[in-house]
């Protein structure tokens, strides 16, 4: 076990990785994400959030500024892919599948 830990530590150091956690997936409601992004920026961790990233434009801009200043990546993930031929945004609850 010790040899595995030391070899993984050597690989981590040779790759220039400062810690094991490369990014943080912020799983909070949109109106509570800014403090988490600020904390991650302080720790130099990349951040992934779900859409919508914030509840207003000012907070979203603040999140982007914090990430840019800390030189970290701020990613926004969308769970649903756009279906061909359907107007964006696609609402799966309005789509009548029986018409296909």
C-alpha positions, 0 to 999 in steps of 0.5 A: 500500500505504501509503495502505491501511495508513494508512486502516485505521489511521485506521478502527481508531483511530476505532472505538476498537480498541486492537489488531488481535487482538480475541480468542484461540482457545486451542487447547490441552488443557484442563489447559493452558488456565489459563495461556493465559487468564491471559496473554490477560487480561493483554493484554486479549484475549477468549478462546475455548476448546473444551469442556470448558473445564477438567479440574476445577471449581476451574480452570474457576472460576479461568478465569472469575474471571480473565476477569471481573477483566480485563473480557474475555469467556471463551467456550466453544465446542461443536462438536456441535449437539443433535439434536431428540429425542435425549437430551443429551448426544448421542454420535454414536458410539452413535447407530444411524443404520440405525434411522432 
